[in-house]
Amino acid sequence: MSDNMTTGEIVPFPGEQQSDSQPSAALSARVLAIANQKGGVGKTTTAINLGTALAAIGERVLIVDLDPQGNASTGLGIDQKSRQISTYDVLSGEKPLREAILATAVPHLHIAPSTMDLSGFELEVGHSRDRAYRLRNALGQLNDVAIGPSAYSYVLIDCPPSLNLLTVNAMAAANAILVPLQCEFFALEGLTQLLKTVEQVKQTLNPDLTIHGVVLTMFDARNNLSGQVVADVREFMGPKVYETVIPRNVRVSEAPSYGKPVLVYDLKCVGSEAYLRLATEIIQREKQFKELRAG
């Protein structure tokens, strides 16, 4: 499935439409898919460091690595030998999600790692009627064994840089989408395409899906274009854009090569401080969402 997918390509088979027959995940955790079809915008960096920041303020977090490149797994220090069971095994139905989950060096932060096997997922299950619900069903099974203090409060899904079946699985499983957006010239063009896909998923697979927010990444105060992009995106998306802006920071770039989140690599750097502010802002926004749902 190409990035320029048409409406017909994302609409499920007739038996796959949202219905009472589709099992509900019923997770106590909030599931956020970190998605943008453009590469190099900070999806994986945001997944790793937001997950770490949420764990640092007391949340129990699971990162689901849905990118065949496995950068989220590598960035959290999970080497290839440790990935005996991966998200490919989970989505293919070979293993339950709980068997893929590994602890990280960060307390209260776990990950379901990925391998290159995941690149063949779409070819293998492309004609299965439950093709778009594989991840949602896996998360629902996880809920059966994660009860009480061991239950996750957040699941963050690191999506691949394309609008393919893996990303559709993430959107079908998620409560909301978090969109990292690099402060560069074509930012709004890519955002418009992503919003169309989200709307298609809402109409066919997950009617409760929302945009949680847009986080602006790689902001460079020395670059006039960065400031203009921030202004344009805020005008286009309004309050959906988080107040926190993630700056371009060399420590953020260095940290993955050491298999560490930047908050572990250098807690005092501006990148770490920004992700802690983002985590706090997300918690506050979650409280607002909860009040709206209760009302």
VMD Tcl script that draws the C-alpha trace (Angstrom):
set ca {
  {0.00 0.00 0.00}
  {1.57 3.28 -1.04}
  {1.71 6.55 0.85}
  {-0.70 8.00 -1.71}
  {-3.36 5.49 -0.82}
  {-6.86 6.01 -2.11}
  {-10.05 5.76 -0.10}
  {-10.76 2.33 -1.55}
  {-7.48 0.91 -0.31}
  {-8.15 1.70 3.32}
  {-11.82 0.66 3.48}
  {-12.06 -2.81 5.02}
  {-13.70 -5.88 3.61}
  {-17.49 -5.97 4.23}
  {-17.15 -8.41 7.12}
  {-14.47 -6.23 8.67}
  {-16.62 -3.16 9.29}
  {-16.96 -2.01 12.90}
  {-19.76 -4.03 14.48}
  {-20.83 -5.80 17.64}
  {-19.07 -8.91 16.35}
  {-15.67 -7.20 16.53}
  {-14.08 -7.83 19.93}
  {-13.49 -4.75 22.01}
  {-10.07 -4.10 23.50}
  {-11.68 -2.76 26.71}
  {-8.23 -1.73 27.88}
  {-7.95 0.35 31.01}
  {-4.91 1.94 29.36}
  {-5.17 4.89 27.04}
  {-3.79 3.88 23.65}
  {-2.02 6.60 21.68}
  {-0.72 5.96 18.16}
  {2.25 8.14 17.27}
  {1.81 8.55 13.54}
  {2.96 10.57 10.56}
  {3.58 9.10 7.11}
  {6.63 11.32 6.67}
  {9.93 9.90 7.84}
  {12.40 11.78 10.01}
  {9.83 13.87 11.89}
  {10.58 12.47 15.35}
  {7.99 9.69 15.77}
  {10.34 7.18 17.36}
  {12.18 9.83 19.37}
  {8.81 11.03 20.68}
  {7.64 7.49 21.50}
  {10.82 6.68 23.44}
  {11.12 9.93 25.33}
  {7.43 10.56 25.94}
  {7.17 7.00 27.27}
  {10.15 7.62 29.54}
  {8.76 10.95 30.73}
  {5.36 9.42 31.51}
  {7.06 6.60 33.42}
  {9.14 9.17 35.31}
  {6.00 10.88 36.61}
  {4.45 7.63 37.80}
  {2.64 6.10 34.83}
  {3.05 2.49 33.69}
  {3.81 2.58 29.97}
  {4.02 0.03 27.17}
  {5.58 1.00 23.84}
  {4.48 -1.15 20.89}
  {7.09 -0.99 18.12}
  {5.23 -1.31 14.81}
  {8.08 -0.10 12.62}
  {10.02 -2.94 10.91}
  {13.19 -0.87 11.33}
  {12.86 -1.41 15.09}
  {14.40 1.90 16.05}
  {12.26 2.29 19.17}
  {13.49 -1.10 20.35}
  {17.12 -0.20 19.62}
  {16.74 3.22 21.21}
  {15.65 1.56 24.44}
  {18.62 -0.78 24.49}
  {16.88 -3.93 23.22}
  {19.39 -5.80 21.04}
  {18.44 -8.17 18.22}
  {19.21 -11.30 20.26}
  {16.65 -10.28 22.86}
  {13.85 -10.01 20.30}
  {12.93 -13.69 20.32}
  {9.25 -12.78 20.15}
  {8.31 -9.61 18.30}
  {5.27 -7.64 17.23}
  {5.35 -9.64 14.00}
  {4.66 -12.82 15.96}
  {1.83 -11.02 17.76}
  {0.14 -9.62 14.65}
  {0.51 -12.90 12.78}
  {-1.32 -14.63 15.63}
  {1.59 -16.87 16.60}
  {2.11 -15.43 20.09}
  {0.12 -13.34 22.58}
  {1.30 -9.80 23.17}
  {2.27 -10.46 26.80}
  {4.96 -12.92 25.64}
  {6.60 -10.28 23.44}
  {6.88 -7.62 26.13}
  {10.33 -6.86 27.53}
  {11.40 -4.66 30.42}
  {13.66 -1.70 29.68}
  {16.25 0.01 31.84}
  {13.59 2.61 32.69}
  {11.35 1.59 35.63}
  {7.67 1.17 34.65}
  {8.49 1.31 30.92}
  {8.17 -1.84 28.79}
  {8.34 -2.49 25.07}
  {7.03 -5.00 22.58}
  {9.94 -4.97 20.10}
  {9.85 -5.30 16.33}
  {12.04 -7.04 13.76}
  {12.36 -6.84 9.98}
  {9.91 -9.76 9.75}
  {7.20 -7.15 10.26}
  {7.83 -5.81 6.75}
  {6.10 -8.91 5.34}
  {2.97 -8.54 7.49}
  {0.84 -6.80 4.89}
  {1.52 -9.38 2.18}
  {0.76 -12.26 4.53}
  {-2.54 -11.03 5.99}
  {-3.74 -8.65 3.27}
  {-6.80 -10.79 2.52}
  {-7.73 -11.74 6.09}
  {-11.02 -10.28 7.25}
  {-9.57 -9.23 10.60}
  {-6.49 -7.66 8.98}
  {-7.10 -4.19 10.46}
  {-7.94 -5.43 13.96}
  {-4.93 -7.64 14.70}
  {-3.35 -5.18 17.13}
  {-6.61 -4.20 18.79}
  {-7.42 -7.84 19.48}
  {-3.91 -8.42 20.85}
  {-4.27 -5.48 23.22}
  {-7.63 -6.82 24.37}
  {-6.01 -10.13 25.32}
  {-3.31 -8.25 27.21}
  {-5.99 -6.70 29.38}
  {-6.98 -10.15 30.60}
  {-3.67 -10.58 32.41}
  {-2.79 -6.97 33.28}
  {-4.91 -6.19 36.32}
  {-4.41 -3.86 39.26}
  {-0.97 -2.34 39.88}
  {0.52 -4.28 36.95}
  {-1.89 -2.73 34.43}
  {-0.54 -0.21 31.96}
  {-1.92 3.31 32.09}
  {-0.59 4.21 28.63}
  {0.18 2.26 25.47}
  {2.21 4.20 22.90}
  {2.33 2.75 19.38}
  {5.34 3.75 17.27}
  {4.06 3.64 13.69}
  {6.13 3.17 10.49}
  {6.68 6.16 8.18}
  {3.89 5.25 5.77}
  {0.11 4.92 5.72}
  {0.16 1.13 5.35}
  {-1.69 -1.71 7.06}
  {0.53 -1.49 10.13}
  {-0.44 2.15 10.63}
  {-4.10 1.30 10.00}
  {-3.84 -1.39 12.70}
  {-2.46 1.21 15.09}
  {-5.28 3.64 14.30}
  {-7.93 0.92 14.64}
  {-6.55 0.05 18.10}
  {-5.96 3.59 19.37}
  {-8.07 5.96 21.39}
  {-6.25 8.89 19.82}
  {-3.47 9.91 17.45}
  {-0.44 11.95 18.49}
  {1.18 13.59 15.48}
  {4.85 14.65 15.58}
  {5.40 17.38 13.01}
  {8.84 18.63 12.04}
  {9.20 22.39 11.72}
  {9.95 22.32 8.00}
  {8.47 23.62 4.76}
  {6.21 20.71 3.77}
  {4.84 20.07 7.27}
  {1.24 21.10 6.57}
  {1.08 19.14 3.32}
  {1.87 15.89 5.12}
  {-0.49 16.74 7.97}
  {-3.41 17.22 5.60}
  {-2.89 13.76 4.12}
  {-2.68 12.17 7.57}
  {-5.90 13.87 8.71}
  {-7.71 12.43 5.67}
  {-6.55 8.95 6.62}
  {-7.67 9.43 10.22}
  {-11.11 10.43 8.96}
  {-11.28 7.32 6.76}
  {-10.38 5.11 9.72}
  {-13.05 6.81 11.84}
  {-15.69 6.13 9.19}
  {-14.79 2.47 8.64}
  {-12.86 0.99 11.57}
  {-12.78 3.09 14.73}
  {-15.52 5.73 15.11}
  {-14.16 6.93 18.46}
  {-10.70 7.81 17.10}
  {-9.59 11.38 17.74}
  {-6.53 13.57 17.23}
  {-4.99 13.89 20.69}
  {-2.62 16.60 19.55}
  {0.17 17.75 17.28}
  {3.66 18.10 18.74}
  {6.06 20.34 16.86}
  {9.55 18.83 16.73}
  {13.07 19.83 15.71}
  {12.36 23.51 16.29}
  {15.34 25.76 15.64}
  {14.92 29.26 17.08}
  {17.72 30.51 14.80}
  {15.72 29.58 11.71}
  {12.96 31.97 10.64}
  {11.20 29.15 8.79}
  {10.75 27.18 12.03}
  {8.90 30.09 13.60}
  {6.70 30.50 10.54}
  {5.82 26.77 10.52}
  {4.84 26.95 14.20}
  {2.56 29.91 13.47}
  {1.00 28.24 10.41}
  {0.33 24.93 12.18}
  {-1.20 26.67 15.19}
  {-3.46 28.65 12.87}
  {-4.47 25.48 10.99}
  {-4.97 23.13 13.98}
  {-5.75 25.58 16.77}
  {-5.78 24.14 20.31}
  {-4.90 20.66 19.01}
  {-1.27 21.82 18.87}
  {0.53 21.25 22.18}
  {2.06 24.30 23.80}
  {5.28 22.34 24.27}
  {7.64 22.53 21.29}
  {10.52 20.04 21.06}
  {13.74 21.86 20.12}
  {16.43 20.55 17.84}
  {19.02 19.27 20.31}
  {22.24 17.32 19.80}
  {21.74 15.33 23.01}
  {18.39 14.05 21.74}
  {20.12 12.90 18.54}
  {22.99 11.21 20.39}
  {20.97 9.27 22.95}
  {19.64 6.43 20.70}
  {23.16 5.39 19.71}
  {23.73 4.58 23.39}
  {20.44 2.66 23.64}
  {19.05 5.24 26.05}
  {16.21 7.77 26.11}
  {17.52 11.31 26.30}
  {16.04 11.65 29.80}
  {18.43 8.92 30.94}
  {21.33 10.07 28.75}
  {21.15 13.72 29.84}
  {18.29 14.71 32.13}
  {19.32 18.37 32.24}
  {19.39 19.07 28.50}
  {16.68 21.16 26.85}
  {15.35 18.12 24.97}
  {14.73 16.20 28.20}
  {13.04 19.18 29.78}
  {10.78 19.57 26.73}
  {9.63 15.92 26.83}
  {8.86 16.19 30.55}
  {6.72 19.26 29.83}
  {5.00 17.39 26.98}
  {4.19 14.45 29.27}
  {2.70 16.81 31.84}
  {0.66 18.53 29.13}
  {-0.64 15.19 27.85}
  {-1.71 14.17 31.36}
  {-3.56 17.48 31.74}
  {-5.25 17.00 28.37}
  {-6.21 13.46 29.34}
  {-7.96 14.82 32.44}
  {-9.91 17.21 30.23}
  {-10.91 14.37 27.89}
  {-12.03 12.27 30.87}
  {-14.19 15.11 32.17}
  {-15.77 15.55 28.73}
  {-16.51 11.82 28.46}
  {-18.01 11.80 31.97}
  {-20.12 14.86 31.20}
}
mol new
graphics top color blue
foreach p $ca { graphics top sphere $p radius 0.5 }
foreach p [lrange $ca 0 end-1] q [lrange $ca 1 end] { graphics top cylinder $p $q radius 0.2 }
display resetview
